[in-house]
Amino acid sequence: MSMKQYLRLKVKGAKERWANRGQEEKRRVDDQLPLNLRLGSRIQFAEAPFLIAGDGTFVQYPGNETLLSAFSEVELAGLKTYRLYLDSRADPDESAMLMLIMDEAGNQVEERYLFHEQYELPLYHTTLADIGVDDDETTAVDFWLKKDEGILGMPVFHTPEEASYERLWEAERDVWLQPASVRETIVLDTYGDDQTEVEHLGTMLFARVFDGLAGTLEEYLLPTVERDQSGFRVRIWVGLPIAAADMELPDAV
C-alpha cells in the first residue's frame, strides 16, 4: 500500500484507542517542529514552481492546500532532517512529503524539498530488478543493498521510465557507496500516543537535471528499502526543491 494508505490506517487506530482512554491532560509532542508547525497545520504551496518545471518533472503538484498529518525526525547524511507527511485537499490519495533539512546546529531550516511518492514496490519487481518471485527475501534485498553490487549504492540509478539520476552523496567517487540506514519513528497524533516504526535498511539520494520552461532545473530521487511489521518493500520518492517564498503557513503558531 502507498504511504498515504499506510498512515491513514495507523491514524484510524490511534483515534479509536484515544477514544477509549479518556481525555486526560497530556503534553503535546509536536510543538517543537520547525517553522512553528503542528499536526493539522495547513501548508500551502504556490503552483508556479510546478508550472515552470512543466512536463520535465515527475513530481505532481499536491494542490494549493495540504495538511500536516504525521512527522518524523531522523539523521540523514549527518544532518537533522524532518519528514513531514502531508494530506492533499485536492487529492486524498496523493502521498506527499515535505523534507526539511536543518543547518549543522540543527536549529534553522537550510533546505526544503517537496517529494511525491512515485512508486511503492515489492522487493520482487522485475521492471527494476531481475529477481524471480521464487527467490528468497535475502536474494531480493541483496539486489538493492549488497556491498559493491546493490543498485542503491551505485553512482547512477535508472527508473522504469528510463530516467537516469546521479548519486548526490559523495558524487565525486565513481564507486559503490554504502547506502544510509536509519530507523524512523513516525508520530501520528498530537500527544505521541500512536507511533509507527519503519526501518530504512538502505536509502540514497540521487538527482538529475531536466529542461523546464525557464531553463534547467534539478529533480531529486530518494529510493529506500523499508521493513516494518508487514514486511519489506521499496519506496521511491521523487522531489523538487521548494523556496520559502513558495510556501505559506497560515496556521503556524
Backbone bond lengths (Angstrom), bond angles and torsions (degrees), N, CA, C in turn:
res aa  C-N    CA-C-N  psi(-1)  N-CA   C-N-CA  omega(-1)  CA-C   N-CA-C  phi
1 M - - - 1.458 - - 1.520 109.79 -
2 S 1.328 116.88 155.97 1.455 121.03 179.41 1.526 110.08 -68.63
3 M 1.338 116.20 163.81 1.460 120.10 176.73 1.526 109.98 -59.69
4 K 1.326 118.09 -36.18 1.458 121.58 178.73 1.527 111.17 -60.87
5 Q 1.332 117.85 -48.87 1.464 121.91 179.85 1.524 110.90 -64.28
6 Y 1.329 116.39 -39.53 1.463 121.87 -179.19 1.525 110.78 -61.89
7 L 1.323 116.77 -48.30 1.465 120.63 -178.88 1.517 111.43 -69.65
8 R 1.326 117.30 -32.51 1.461 120.48 178.98 1.527 110.82 -62.17
9 L 1.329 117.09 -41.83 1.461 121.20 177.67 1.520 111.10 -65.13
10 K 1.329 116.29 -40.76 1.460 120.49 -179.61 1.524 111.32 -65.21
11 V 1.327 117.11 -42.23 1.466 120.98 179.94 1.519 110.62 -65.29
12 K 1.322 117.91 -39.58 1.462 121.29 177.94 1.519 110.40 -59.82
13 G 1.337 116.71 -43.37 1.463 120.25 178.32 1.513 111.97 -64.58
14 A 1.332 116.69 -37.70 1.463 120.54 179.32 1.520 111.24 -64.28
15 K 1.337 117.47 -42.08 1.465 121.16 180.00 1.522 111.02 -63.71
16 E 1.312 116.92 -39.49 1.462 120.20 179.76 1.522 110.84 -65.93
17 R 1.326 116.87 -41.96 1.471 119.53 179.24 1.521 110.95 -67.24
18 W 1.354 116.67 -39.29 1.461 120.58 179.86 1.525 110.70 -62.53
19 A 1.344 117.53 -40.20 1.465 121.49 -179.47 1.515 111.42 -63.34
20 N 1.324 116.84 -29.51 1.462 120.93 -177.58 1.527 112.89 -86.95
21 R 1.321 117.92 -11.99 1.462 120.50 -174.70 1.521 113.38 -94.68
22 G 1.325 117.04 -18.41 1.453 118.49 -173.52 1.515 110.56 94.96
23 Q 1.298 116.41 171.29 1.451 121.70 -170.95 1.533 111.72 -107.99
24 E 1.333 118.01 40.78 1.455 119.16 -178.06 1.529 111.10 -61.82
25 E 1.326 114.36 153.74 1.464 120.87 -177.87 1.518 109.81 -64.55
26 K 1.339 116.06 131.89 1.457 120.57 179.89 1.516 109.44 -139.56
27 R 1.319 115.03 161.23 1.463 120.57 179.64 1.526 109.60 -92.37
28 R 1.313 116.12 135.41 1.460 120.83 177.24 1.523 109.93 -66.64
29 V 1.316 115.98 146.47 1.464 120.55 176.41 1.528 110.90 -110.74
30 D 1.326 116.44 1.44 1.468 119.82 -177.44 1.524 112.42 -109.29
31 D 1.339 117.70 14.60 1.462 119.40 -174.48 1.527 113.30 -92.43
32 Q 1.348 117.01 6.94 1.459 120.18 176.98 1.528 111.43 -116.03
33 L 1.323 116.95 17.20 1.461 120.18 -179.90 1.531 110.65 -71.47
34 P 1.331 117.38 152.27 1.470 119.75 176.93 1.523 111.72 -62.16
35 L 1.309 115.30 160.97 1.468 123.55 176.36 1.525 112.84 60.37
36 N 1.349 116.29 19.54 1.469 122.23 179.64 1.526 112.97 58.65
37 L 1.316 115.84 32.58 1.461 120.92 179.25 1.518 110.94 -86.08
38 R 1.328 115.58 156.70 1.460 122.97 171.96 1.521 108.25 -140.47
39 L 1.317 116.27 163.91 1.457 119.31 174.61 1.525 109.66 -57.02
40 G 1.307 116.21 134.48 1.458 121.34 -175.97 1.514 114.02 92.38
41 S 1.342 117.62 -10.02 1.465 120.10 178.97 1.526 110.95 -64.28
42 R 1.331 115.17 144.60 1.457 120.41 173.99 1.525 109.53 -84.64
43 I 1.323 115.69 137.95 1.461 122.05 173.31 1.521 106.60 -126.08
44 Q 1.319 116.23 118.07 1.458 121.46 -176.97 1.524 109.66 -106.95
45 F 1.325 115.71 130.50 1.463 121.68 -178.03 1.526 110.11 -111.59
46 A 1.320 115.90 135.09 1.458 120.23 173.49 1.529 109.34 -69.00
47 E 1.306 116.18 145.37 1.468 120.26 -179.47 1.526 111.95 -82.62
48 A 1.327 117.05 -18.31 1.464 121.21 -173.15 1.532 113.95 -53.35
49 P 1.360 119.96 -46.98 1.471 118.50 -178.80 1.527 113.03 -59.81
50 F 1.320 117.29 -32.93 1.458 120.95 -179.31 1.530 110.61 -76.30
51 L 1.333 116.72 -35.05 1.459 120.06 175.65 1.520 110.58 -67.02
52 I 1.323 116.30 -39.56 1.466 120.58 178.80 1.527 110.55 -66.04
53 A 1.335 116.30 -36.31 1.468 119.92 178.38 1.522 110.89 -66.87
54 G 1.326 117.18 -30.17 1.456 121.32 176.71 1.516 113.14 63.96
55 D 1.332 115.28 -147.21 1.463 120.79 -178.86 1.522 112.43 -82.47
56 G 1.326 117.09 1.94 1.460 119.42 -177.63 1.511 114.14 -78.57
57 T 1.338 117.46 -13.14 1.463 120.47 -177.76 1.522 111.16 -109.67
58 F 1.335 114.98 152.56 1.458 121.46 174.17 1.529 111.50 -92.67
59 V 1.325 117.75 -4.35 1.460 122.08 -177.40 1.525 109.47 -79.14
60 Q 1.320 116.23 129.19 1.456 121.01 179.89 1.530 110.63 -93.93
61 Y 1.309 115.46 141.23 1.464 120.55 174.54 1.530 108.65 -68.53
62 P 1.343 118.62 125.08 1.465 120.40 -175.18 1.524 114.25 -80.48
63 G 1.316 116.58 2.87 1.457 119.99 -174.64 1.515 110.47 97.98
64 N 1.306 115.55 164.57 1.465 120.47 -175.87 1.518 112.69 -62.91
65 E 1.340 117.25 -32.32 1.463 118.73 -173.54 1.525 111.56 -130.38
66 T 1.314 115.08 131.57 1.458 121.95 174.07 1.521 108.83 -127.49
67 L 1.331 116.12 161.74 1.463 122.36 177.52 1.518 109.24 -119.69
68 L 1.315 116.60 137.59 1.462 121.63 177.19 1.525 109.07 -75.95
69 S 1.341 116.95 114.45 1.465 121.03 -173.39 1.519 113.57 -108.66
70 A 1.336 118.51 -20.71 1.465 121.64 -179.41 1.519 107.53 -163.51
71 F 1.341 116.02 160.16 1.467 118.54 -179.77 1.519 110.39 -153.63
72 S 1.327 114.02 162.41 1.466 120.33 173.05 1.523 108.21 -148.11
73 E 1.314 114.68 161.47 1.463 121.79 175.07 1.525 107.88 -125.93
74 V 1.324 116.90 123.12 1.457 121.77 -179.47 1.522 108.63 -134.45
75 E 1.324 115.42 169.06 1.459 120.72 171.95 1.515 107.90 -106.11
76 L 1.318 116.51 123.85 1.456 121.94 -177.31 1.520 108.27 -130.17
77 A 1.334 115.54 122.08 1.464 121.37 -177.96 1.530 110.99 55.35
78 G 1.334 116.10 35.30 1.453 121.50 176.29 1.515 115.10 81.87
79 L 1.335 118.27 3.08 1.458 121.52 -177.81 1.522 110.81 -119.03
80 K 1.337 115.73 142.89 1.462 119.91 174.99 1.523 108.81 -64.02
81 T 1.322 115.20 129.80 1.460 121.25 -175.58 1.521 109.84 -133.37
82 Y 1.315 116.71 132.34 1.467 121.53 175.19 1.526 108.76 -104.96
83 R 1.329 114.69 133.45 1.463 121.19 173.73 1.527 106.94 -109.75
84 L 1.314 116.44 112.17 1.462 122.39 -177.28 1.529 108.28 -106.92
85 Y 1.330 116.12 114.75 1.462 121.46 -177.23 1.526 109.04 -90.06
86 L 1.331 115.55 131.65 1.457 121.52 -168.82 1.525 112.22 -117.74
87 D 1.331 115.36 142.24 1.463 122.62 168.55 1.523 107.89 -96.90
88 S 1.319 116.15 132.52 1.457 120.79 178.22 1.521 110.08 -93.89
89 R 1.328 116.35 128.25 1.461 119.98 175.64 1.533 110.34 -68.01
90 A 1.329 116.85 -30.71 1.463 120.93 -177.17 1.524 112.40 -76.69
91 D 1.338 116.97 -33.75 1.466 121.18 -176.45 1.521 108.77 -141.78
92 P 1.332 118.90 100.68 1.467 121.90 -177.35 1.526 113.82 -60.36
93 D 1.333 117.40 -20.82 1.461 120.29 -178.81 1.521 112.93 -93.21
94 E 1.322 117.43 -2.36 1.456 121.29 -179.80 1.525 110.37 -70.51
95 S 1.339 116.56 130.65 1.462 121.96 174.63 1.521 108.08 -103.54
96 A 1.318 116.71 110.49 1.457 121.58 -178.99 1.521 109.57 -127.30
97 M 1.319 115.89 149.47 1.458 121.26 179.84 1.523 108.59 -140.14
98 L 1.315 116.08 127.24 1.455 121.78 173.44 1.524 107.37 -95.50
99 M 1.330 116.56 117.60 1.462 120.63 179.63 1.525 108.94 -102.27
100 L 1.317 115.56 123.15 1.461 122.13 178.41 1.517 108.72 -110.86
101 I 1.323 116.85 118.83 1.459 122.01 178.14 1.520 107.76 -102.62
102 M 1.327 115.65 125.18 1.455 120.81 -174.55 1.525 111.20 -87.92
103 D 1.337 115.92 166.51 1.457 119.86 175.91 1.526 110.12 -72.69
104 E 1.323 117.14 177.21 1.467 120.75 -175.01 1.519 112.12 -61.40
105 A 1.324 117.43 -29.69 1.467 120.76 177.79 1.523 111.68 -78.26
106 G 1.327 117.02 -14.07 1.458 121.06 179.10 1.512 114.31 79.15
107 N 1.348 117.12 16.56 1.465 120.10 -174.08 1.526 114.48 -107.42
108 Q 1.325 117.58 -33.75 1.458 121.66 -175.17 1.530 110.55 -117.18
109 V 1.337 115.03 146.23 1.465 119.70 176.96 1.522 108.95 -72.92
110 E 1.317 115.85 121.35 1.460 121.91 -178.91 1.532 111.48 -95.34
111 E 1.331 116.56 -41.70 1.462 120.74 -177.07 1.525 109.47 -139.47
112 R 1.334 115.81 149.19 1.463 122.28 179.40 1.532 108.21 -131.18
113 Y 1.324 115.36 132.95 1.465 120.46 177.94 1.523 108.63 -135.53
114 L 1.311 116.30 136.01 1.457 120.81 173.84 1.522 108.29 -104.32
115 F 1.336 115.54 118.48 1.462 121.49 -177.57 1.523 110.39 -107.18
116 H 1.323 114.37 143.37 1.461 123.67 173.46 1.523 107.31 -113.54
117 E 1.335 116.44 135.66 1.464 119.54 179.21 1.529 109.21 -75.46
118 Q 1.335 115.53 107.25 1.457 120.02 -176.29 1.531 111.59 -82.25
119 Y 1.347 116.10 -40.66 1.461 120.53 -179.51 1.517 110.26 -141.15
120 E 1.317 115.43 147.97 1.461 122.71 162.60 1.521 104.14 -130.50
121 L 1.333 115.30 109.73 1.461 121.37 -167.89 1.517 111.41 -119.76
122 P 1.326 117.18 150.08 1.461 119.09 166.95 1.528 108.90 -71.07
123 L 1.326 116.40 162.04 1.463 119.21 176.27 1.520 110.90 -58.12
124 Y 1.328 115.82 -35.58 1.458 120.91 -178.66 1.528 108.34 -89.12
125 H 1.311 116.57 89.17 1.457 120.10 -177.81 1.517 107.27 -130.31
126 T 1.320 116.95 102.19 1.457 120.45 -169.11 1.525 113.26 -69.25
127 T 1.351 118.08 -17.84 1.459 118.73 177.49 1.524 110.92 -64.85
128 L 1.322 116.21 -37.04 1.460 120.97 179.64 1.522 112.17 -102.42
129 A 1.307 116.44 -34.93 1.461 120.34 -170.87 1.523 110.47 -124.16
130 D 1.314 115.95 131.50 1.463 121.01 177.10 1.522 108.36 -84.00
131 I 1.342 114.96 70.79 1.462 121.26 -175.58 1.520 107.89 -127.15
132 G 1.295 116.45 125.54 1.452 120.09 177.99 1.512 111.63 -76.16
133 V 1.325 117.68 150.66 1.462 120.90 -178.39 1.524 111.42 -67.74
134 D 1.330 117.68 -14.34 1.458 120.19 179.20 1.522 112.43 -87.87
135 D 1.341 116.91 -9.33 1.460 119.76 177.61 1.521 109.98 -70.70
136 D 1.346 116.38 152.24 1.460 118.83 -179.08 1.532 110.07 -79.07
137 E 1.346 115.59 170.56 1.463 120.17 -175.87 1.517 111.85 -64.94
138 T 1.331 117.52 -32.38 1.465 120.03 179.71 1.517 110.53 -60.80
139 T 1.332 116.62 -43.42 1.460 120.77 178.40 1.522 110.57 -61.89
140 A 1.325 116.25 -41.97 1.461 120.63 -178.99 1.525 111.36 -66.76
141 V 1.333 117.24 -44.71 1.468 120.56 178.68 1.522 110.06 -62.86
142 D 1.333 116.96 -39.84 1.464 120.53 179.45 1.523 111.57 -59.59
143 F 1.330 116.98 -35.93 1.465 119.00 179.44 1.522 110.62 -56.99
144 W 1.315 116.56 -37.34 1.458 120.90 -177.83 1.525 113.21 -87.05
145 L 1.349 117.29 -35.07 1.465 119.59 -165.22 1.524 115.56 -124.75
146 K 1.323 119.49 -7.83 1.464 120.48 -174.44 1.523 111.19 -57.44
147 K 1.326 116.13 137.36 1.462 122.07 -178.15 1.526 110.84 -55.00
148 D 1.313 115.57 131.05 1.467 125.23 177.50 1.528 114.10 70.83
149 E 1.334 117.81 -5.56 1.467 119.61 -176.08 1.531 113.87 -130.18
150 G 1.335 118.01 -31.03 1.465 120.76 -175.14 1.520 112.47 -59.96
151 I 1.340 116.82 138.65 1.465 119.15 -171.76 1.529 113.37 -70.46
152 L 1.343 118.48 -19.96 1.469 118.80 178.16 1.520 112.13 -69.12
153 G 1.331 117.45 -22.99 1.456 120.24 -179.09 1.511 114.62 -94.63
154 M 1.325 116.77 0.16 1.458 120.62 -177.55 1.533 111.43 -76.62
155 P 1.338 117.87 157.50 1.472 120.67 -179.88 1.522 114.11 -64.93
156 V 1.349 117.56 -24.05 1.465 121.35 -178.05 1.523 109.06 -132.46
157 F 1.345 116.31 139.12 1.464 122.18 177.37 1.524 108.23 -118.86
158 H 1.339 116.65 130.87 1.461 122.24 -179.46 1.528 109.24 -109.91
159 T 1.318 117.35 132.39 1.466 122.22 179.74 1.529 110.13 -96.15
160 P 1.344 117.41 167.47 1.468 119.78 177.67 1.528 113.44 -58.43
161 E 1.339 117.46 -25.97 1.474 120.15 177.79 1.522 112.02 -79.87
162 E 1.338 116.05 5.15 1.460 123.07 179.97 1.525 111.85 67.03
163 A 1.320 116.45 25.68 1.462 121.00 170.39 1.523 108.02 -86.22
164 S 1.326 116.52 140.70 1.464 121.40 -177.99 1.521 109.67 -113.87
165 Y 1.332 115.52 132.34 1.459 122.86 -179.45 1.522 108.94 -121.42
166 E 1.318 116.77 135.19 1.459 121.73 178.94 1.523 109.99 -95.22
167 R 1.314 114.65 141.81 1.469 120.37 -178.46 1.531 110.18 -63.89
168 L 1.333 116.20 135.48 1.462 121.15 178.82 1.519 112.33 -90.41
169 W 1.331 116.77 -38.42 1.455 119.43 -179.32 1.524 109.28 -72.50
170 E 1.345 115.04 123.57 1.467 122.20 -177.83 1.526 110.40 50.31
171 A 1.322 114.58 50.48 1.466 120.95 -175.94 1.521 112.46 -63.20
172 E 1.329 116.56 -24.28 1.464 119.45 -178.39 1.527 112.75 -72.13
173 R 1.338 116.74 -14.26 1.467 120.70 -178.96 1.529 109.28 -95.85
174 D 1.310 116.16 112.52 1.464 121.20 -178.20 1.527 110.23 -87.74
175 V 1.324 115.03 50.02 1.465 121.35 -179.20 1.525 108.15 -138.39
176 W 1.325 115.42 170.67 1.462 120.59 177.71 1.528 110.18 -64.41
177 L 1.335 116.75 140.54 1.462 122.45 179.92 1.520 109.08 -127.70
178 Q 1.325 116.38 135.85 1.464 120.96 179.81 1.532 110.59 -61.86
179 P 1.335 118.88 121.06 1.467 120.04 176.79 1.529 111.17 -62.59
180 A 1.314 115.76 151.61 1.462 120.56 177.50 1.523 109.49 -73.38
181 S 1.317 116.29 148.58 1.464 121.30 175.86 1.523 108.54 -129.32
182 V 1.331 115.61 144.56 1.458 120.10 -177.36 1.520 108.94 -159.21
183 R 1.320 116.54 150.19 1.461 121.41 173.18 1.526 107.76 -101.26
184 E 1.317 115.75 121.66 1.463 121.47 -176.42 1.525 110.19 -102.75
185 T 1.322 116.42 126.71 1.459 122.20 173.17 1.521 107.96 -104.02
186 I 1.330 116.10 109.53 1.462 121.16 -177.92 1.524 108.85 -92.46
187 V 1.326 116.20 120.91 1.465 122.65 -179.57 1.524 108.21 -89.57
188 L 1.335 115.15 127.69 1.457 120.50 -171.65 1.524 114.06 -110.33
189 D 1.335 117.31 -11.52 1.462 118.44 179.52 1.520 109.93 -141.66
190 T 1.303 115.09 163.29 1.462 122.98 -171.11 1.519 113.46 -56.94
191 Y 1.333 116.88 -35.00 1.458 120.74 -173.27 1.524 113.26 -104.05
192 G 1.315 117.65 6.58 1.454 120.75 176.80 1.507 114.43 73.47
193 D 1.339 117.38 15.75 1.460 119.90 178.45 1.519 111.98 -67.92
194 D 1.307 116.02 -29.82 1.462 118.65 -179.47 1.521 109.57 -124.43
195 Q 1.312 114.43 124.76 1.453 121.97 178.38 1.520 108.06 -138.65
196 T 1.307 115.62 158.28 1.459 119.58 175.44 1.521 108.98 -133.02
197 E 1.319 115.79 142.28 1.458 122.00 -177.46 1.526 109.82 -101.54
198 V 1.318 115.78 131.73 1.459 122.03 173.96 1.525 107.62 -127.76
199 E 1.312 116.14 123.77 1.460 120.79 178.27 1.523 108.66 -93.80
200 H 1.321 115.56 118.15 1.461 120.97 175.71 1.531 106.94 -90.18
201 L 1.322 115.70 99.34 1.462 120.19 -177.89 1.519 111.41 -67.07
202 G 1.308 115.99 -28.81 1.457 120.50 177.30 1.511 110.33 -166.06
203 T 1.326 116.43 136.02 1.459 120.92 177.21 1.518 108.58 -145.86
204 M 1.312 116.74 151.49 1.461 121.44 -178.00 1.524 108.52 -149.86
205 L 1.320 115.99 148.63 1.463 120.98 -179.68 1.526 109.63 -107.53
206 F 1.332 114.93 126.78 1.462 122.49 179.05 1.530 108.79 -123.48
207 A 1.324 116.12 166.02 1.464 120.26 177.68 1.523 110.07 -150.48
208 R 1.315 114.97 157.17 1.470 121.06 173.01 1.522 108.24 -140.46
209 V 1.311 115.63 153.90 1.460 122.43 175.62 1.520 108.17 -99.08
210 F 1.330 116.44 134.61 1.461 120.20 178.49 1.528 109.15 -136.07
211 D 1.309 115.21 164.22 1.462 121.17 -178.86 1.522 110.33 -90.23
212 G 1.333 115.77 114.82 1.451 121.13 173.17 1.517 110.17 -93.17
213 L 1.324 116.68 -171.18 1.459 120.55 -178.32 1.520 112.44 -76.81
214 A 1.343 116.90 -16.44 1.466 119.93 -178.03 1.525 111.14 -126.34
215 G 1.339 116.50 32.32 1.454 119.96 -179.77 1.516 111.76 118.45
216 T 1.326 115.88 -169.89 1.458 120.38 -177.43 1.526 111.02 -82.34
217 L 1.322 115.44 144.01 1.458 123.00 178.94 1.521 108.84 -132.12
218 E 1.328 115.75 168.27 1.457 120.70 -179.65 1.529 109.47 -117.26
219 E 1.328 115.28 135.54 1.459 122.83 177.33 1.523 108.12 -119.94
220 Y 1.327 116.74 143.11 1.462 121.61 -173.46 1.523 111.03 -112.77
221 L 1.312 115.49 147.68 1.457 122.11 179.11 1.521 108.35 -126.18
222 L 1.329 116.41 130.18 1.462 122.10 -178.15 1.531 108.70 -127.11
223 P 1.341 118.00 85.66 1.468 120.41 176.72 1.524 110.44 -86.29
224 T 1.328 116.25 141.99 1.458 121.72 -176.04 1.521 110.45 -142.15
225 V 1.327 116.34 136.11 1.464 121.55 169.09 1.523 106.78 -93.02
226 E 1.333 116.80 117.85 1.462 122.37 -175.28 1.525 111.35 -111.23
227 R 1.331 113.45 155.37 1.467 119.68 171.15 1.524 108.32 -143.47
228 D 1.341 116.08 132.05 1.455 121.35 171.79 1.518 108.03 -141.06
229 Q 1.336 117.00 -163.89 1.466 119.72 -175.12 1.520 112.95 -64.58
230 S 1.335 117.11 -17.85 1.468 119.76 -179.43 1.521 113.05 -95.36
231 G 1.337 117.61 -3.73 1.457 119.53 175.71 1.520 113.46 124.12
232 F 1.345 114.67 -160.19 1.465 122.46 -178.02 1.527 110.16 -97.82
233 R 1.345 115.31 154.16 1.456 120.81 170.94 1.528 107.76 -161.77
234 V 1.323 114.99 166.45 1.461 121.28 171.74 1.525 107.33 -115.28
235 R 1.320 116.15 124.24 1.468 120.73 179.31 1.527 107.78 -115.88
236 I 1.309 116.06 131.03 1.462 120.60 -177.10 1.525 109.09 -122.34
237 W 1.335 114.57 117.58 1.461 121.82 177.58 1.526 108.73 -102.88
238 V 1.327 116.69 143.66 1.457 122.01 174.73 1.525 107.16 -125.82
239 G 1.345 116.80 136.13 1.458 118.32 -170.91 1.516 114.90 -145.05
240 L 1.328 114.19 166.05 1.458 123.46 176.37 1.524 109.14 -125.13
241 P 1.337 117.72 148.41 1.470 119.42 172.77 1.525 109.90 -68.87
242 I 1.321 115.65 144.57 1.464 121.39 -178.92 1.530 108.65 -122.56
243 A 1.314 116.37 127.61 1.462 120.57 176.95 1.525 109.90 -79.60
244 A 1.328 115.45 150.79 1.464 119.76 179.16 1.530 110.98 -57.45
245 A 1.331 116.42 -34.39 1.464 120.35 -178.64 1.525 112.71 -68.80
246 D 1.333 117.25 -16.10 1.466 121.24 -179.28 1.523 112.37 -96.13
247 M 1.339 116.63 11.71 1.459 121.88 176.96 1.522 109.59 -126.16
248 E 1.322 116.35 138.02 1.460 121.41 171.08 1.520 108.43 -121.35
249 L 1.340 115.58 138.76 1.464 121.64 -176.06 1.527 108.77 -124.59
250 P 1.326 118.03 77.58 1.471 120.32 -173.82 1.519 114.26 -66.21
251 D 1.344 118.17 -20.83 1.464 120.41 -177.00 1.523 112.96 -103.19
252 A 1.340 117.88 4.73 1.461 120.00 -178.87 1.521 109.37 -59.33
253 V 1.359 115.86 136.58 1.461 120.44 -175.44 1.519 110.84 -115.71
